[in-house]
Structures are given as C-alpha cells and as structure tokens.
C-alpha cells in the first residue's frame, strides 16, 4: 500500500523543501507544487511533494494515520477520537456516484 504523509515546510531552497512530519525531517522535491513558504503543509510521497494541503486536511490525515497505527499495533479499540469529523454525520456520496 502506498500512503502519502502530511509534512510541514520549515525551510525552502529553490525547488527543495525541508519538512517535518510524524517520522522526522525530510527534504522534499517540490517541483510538482512549485515554491512554497515555510508553514505550508504538503502531501509527501517517496521524497516528493505531491500537492499542497490545508492545515485541517493535514490534521485529519495525520489522525487517520494514527488510527491505522493503533489498529496495527493492537492499541485503541474506539476510533471515534481519530475520526471526530466523521462521527455523528451521514456518509455522503460524491456527485458522480449519485
């Protein structure tokens, strides 16, 4: 399975961004997203920034990754805290599936 990881830019140098994420620091090639200022959230995959993320989207993605980690390691049995944005609402189909 391939999973992109949200990372926050801490410094940039032309088309390379020094980023921090849940697994430490990493230098990302940001040619696909262009120059980005420090503080920007990027979706990182295999040393590249695939796209810019909002802070909310990055937080939700990180929470989902924490839930996956808990499930794999037999930790938490209630996942509501990881998916607070989904609890108590009806699922909605995208327009093309309606």
C-alpha positions in Angstrom: 0.0 0.0 0.0 1.2 3.5 -0.8 0.4 6.2 1.6 1.2 9.9 1.3 2.3 11.6 4.6 1.5 15.2 5.5 4.6 17.3 6.2 5.1 20.9 7.2 7.6 23.0 5.4 10.2 24.5 7.8 12.6 25.9 5.1 12.9 26.1 1.4 15.8 26.4 -1.1 14.6 26.8 -4.7 12.7 23.6 -5.5 13.7 21.7 -2.4 11.7 22.0 0.9 13.0 20.9 4.3 10.0 19.5 6.0 8.9 18.0 9.4 6.4 15.2 9.8 5.5 12.3 12.0 8.6 10.4 11.1 11.1 13.3 11.5 12.7 15.6 8.9 12.9 15.1 5.2 14.0 17.0 2.1 11.2 17.0 -0.5 11.4 17.8 -4.2 8.6 20.4 -4.7 8.7 20.7 -8.5 5.1 19.5 -8.7 3.8 22.2 -6.4 6.2 25.0 -7.0 7.8 27.3 -4.4 6.1 27.2 -1.0 6.7 29.3 2.1 7.6 27.8 5.5 4.5 26.7 7.4 2.9 25.2 4.3 1.5 21.6 4.6 2.5 19.2 1.8 1.4 15.7 0.9 4.7 13.8 0.7 5.4 10.5 -1.1 8.7 9.0 -2.0 10.7 12.2 -1.5 8.4 14.4 -3.5 5.6 16.9 -2.6 2.5 15.8 -4.5 0.3 18.7 -3.5 -0.4 21.4 -1.0 -2.8 20.6 1.8 -4.8 22.8 4.1 -4.0 22.6 7.8 -7.3 20.9 8.6 -6.8 18.3 5.9 -3.3 17.6 7.2 -4.6 17.2 10.8 -7.4 14.8 9.6 -4.9 12.8 7.6 -2.5 12.6 10.5 -5.3 11.4 12.8 -6.3 8.7 10.3 -2.6 7.6 10.1 -2.5 7.4 14.0 -5.7 5.3 13.9 -4.1 2.9 11.4 -1.0 2.7 13.6 -3.2 2.0 16.7 -5.1 -0.7 14.8 -1.9 -2.4 13.5 -0.3 -2.4 16.9 -3.4 -3.6 18.8 -3.9 -0.3 20.7 -7.1 1.8 20.8 -10.3 -0.1 20.2 -12.5 3.0 19.8 -11.6 5.0 16.8 -14.1 7.9 17.2 -11.4 10.2 18.6 -9.3 9.7 15.4 -12.3 10.5 13.1 -14.1 13.2 15.0 -15.0 14.9 11.7 -17.0 11.8 10.7 -18.7 10.9 13.9 -22.4 11.7 14.1 -22.9 12.5 10.4 -24.4 10.6 7.5 -22.0 9.5 4.8 -22.3 11.5 1.5 -21.7 10.1 -1.9 -19.8 12.2 -4.4 -21.9 13.7 -7.2 -20.7 11.2 -9.8 -21.9 8.2 -7.7 -25.4 9.6 -7.0 
